[in-house]
Amino acid sequence: MHTHSKYSKDGSSEVREMFDRAESKGLDGLAITDHYDVRAWKEAEEISEEKGMFFIPGEEVKILDEDGKCNGEVLLYFMKRGIGSMTIEKINKEVRKQGGLIFVAHPFSRTRHTPKNVKGLLRYVDGIEGFNARSRFASTNKKASGFASKHGIPTVAGSDGHIPLEVGCGYTEVEGASDLEDFKKKIEQGKGISRGKKVNSFIYYASQLRGRV
Ligand SMILES: [Zn+2]
């Protein structure tokens, strides 16, 4: 539920490579959540159809304060058009209009953009990312999943993969989802189970290198 293609400022994966990897890892589909960019969607739709896999059109955007400062990032799913970074009130309004979902990305990460007050965002979002395979510290994922169960909010998991090798390192499982619509409904109901393991250091640094090229 969290991947980046070559269209992201820091990604380098071809969309097809990502689907190939997801398929070989036994995933049913993929959400592509490039940073304020939706150019991968069209290709992803075609490839997923050809492979008989799911594709969730997503985007990762910054939450901007009134003064334009970044206050964390959110993952948007089931979108019809990209919206870019804006205030959380505006994100909420836009995403609801499109029938999409909003999840706080890596809410307690110490190395990425994180919100000052995750609790304060809960009225605007559908849930949080409970597991991010690129989190450098296991404790931040533990904190996220603990926070979610304490507040009874849905979670998703993702690899946050920037190279194909990372795809599938984190994934969201929903038992008995009959189709993508049902998958979405069950995610909203908090029935998504976070799975995966942390990306090992070698892959992490390889992806950083590749992402810079
Ligand atoms: Zn990301």
Boltz pocket constraint, residues with backbone or C-beta under 6 A from the ligand:
constraints:
  - pocket:
      binder: B
      contacts: [[A, 2], [A, 4], [A, 33], [A, 60], [A, 160]]
      max_distance: 6.0
